[in-house]
Amino acid sequence: MDTILTNAVRSIQIGVEDYLKSDERRILSAVRNIQAGILLLAKEHLRRLSPPGSNEVLLRKRIVAKATAAGVQFIGDGKKTLDEHELLSRYADLGIVVNWQPLRDLTLRRNELEHYRTDASVETLRELVAGSAVIVRELVQNVLGEDPQALLGVDCWSVMLETEAVYEAELRRCRGTLEAIAWRSPTMGDAVDQIECSACHSKLVEQRVPENADQMAAEFRCISCSHTPEVAEIIEGALQQALFADLYIAATDGGEPPLWQCLDCDADATVIEEGFCAVCGSGLPEETCAVCHKGLTRDEIAENRCLCSYHRYQMDKDD
């Protein structure tokens, strides 16, 4: 077995062993080891794709062009390999599709742990480890073309499958408690799977009274960290996740974002396409000045409501 793959398997196996211990310190080690193991699995595939004699070019931070008798050849320069951001970009460039979210979640918490400032509970960290089986399976089985049980060992893979099954069952139960809610916004109704805790970002959020259908009467609780997010927090977070691509394009390329801050309840939940706030139901504000009828910018609407900057200045001056 190649060194990268050997190290990947050992990291994941040690992470699973840490996960099974009751010692709180061992779950921190589990997060670090499994995150490292997943990265190494991803690197192993790039190693396999690299042409012979290229110094594993697809793995390297630096690539140089070398003239050979057969033409120009790209060679990996040095021993430094890709960091996580570069790795994901390399996969995208190669058209290899992987759901990286479990890795991103683990990396976020690992970075916090390295700086001794995480607010994640032990249960939240255990949840991350439990959810890692999804990406381990995807990389081992779909990308590397290996058998997860044969590669990781029966004991290790059985634990990963069991923890994933428990997590998925709990997620289904939590989602089931949200089914009765009649969301004001159709966009929000389609974004229920994006609901997460605003404190720890766990998706294990339940409605305390599953029979309740009124979104404004809903009481939520995160079963990972016990935070009780408000309705506005739940809706804002879900909409931002569901409309992330459009929000990103608006922020980077310009244009109107799909969400505005509501002038009545202050939630960032006014869905422009629907014309009202997903939290309180208030409609879009007037887009022309009440005095001169000049079109208002988004900033003017947010700061001055129904007046352009000039007439707001005049009104403040008169006061």
C-alpha positions, 0 to 999 in steps of 0.5 A: 500500500502506498505511504499516503494511503497507509497514513490515510487508513491509519489516521481514520482507524485511530480517529475511530478508536478515539471516538469510541473512548469516553475521555473528552480529550479523545473526541478532539483527537478523533476530529483531528485524525479523521480530518487528516485521514480524509485529506490524505484519501483525496491526495491519494487519488491525485497521486494515482492520476499523476503521470509516471515520472512527473513527481506526482505533479497533481499533488504538488503546490508548484508545477514547472514545465520541462522540455523533453524529447517527447515535448513539454512535460509538466513536473511537480517541483519540490516536496510540498503538497496542496493545502485543503483549499488548493486540493479542492480547487484541483479536484474542481479543475479535473471535474471530479465531483465530491461533496466536501461539506463534511470535510469543511465542517471537520476542518472548521472545528479542527482549526478552532481546536488548534487555537483553543477557542472552539465553542463546540460541545462534545456532542457537536464534535461527535456528530461531526465524526459520525457524519464523516462516514459519508465522505469517507465512503464517497472517496474510498468507494466512488473516487478510489474504487476501493472497498471501504470494509477491505481498506479500513478493516471490518471493525473500523468500517462497522463503527463508521456505518453504525455512527452514521446510521445513528446520526441519519436516524436522529436527523430524520427525527428532527426533520420530522418535527418540522414537517407540520410548519406552514412556512410563509415563504415558498423559498423557505419551505424548499430550504428546510433541509438547510436548517441548522443551529445558529450557534454550533451549525449542527443540523440536528434542530428539532421543533419542541412541539411537532404538531405546531404549524405556525412558524411564528409560534415554533420553538426550536432546540438544537440537540447537539448544543441545547441552543434554542434559536429564534424563528428569525435565526432559523429562517435567515440561516436557511435562506442564506444557505439556499440562496448562497450562489445568488448571494455570492454572485451579487457580492462579487459581480454586482447586481441585486442580491436575492435577500434584503433586510426587512425594514419592519423586523430587521431580519435578512429574510425579505425574498426579493423574488417573492416580494415579502419577508419570510419572517414577518410577511412585510412587503417590499418597501416603496422604491421611489421617493415619497417627495420627488418620486426619484428611484431609491437605491437599496442603501437609501431604502435601508437608511431613509426608508421612503425618502431619497438622500437629498430629501432625508437631508432636508428633513433632518436639517429642518428638524 
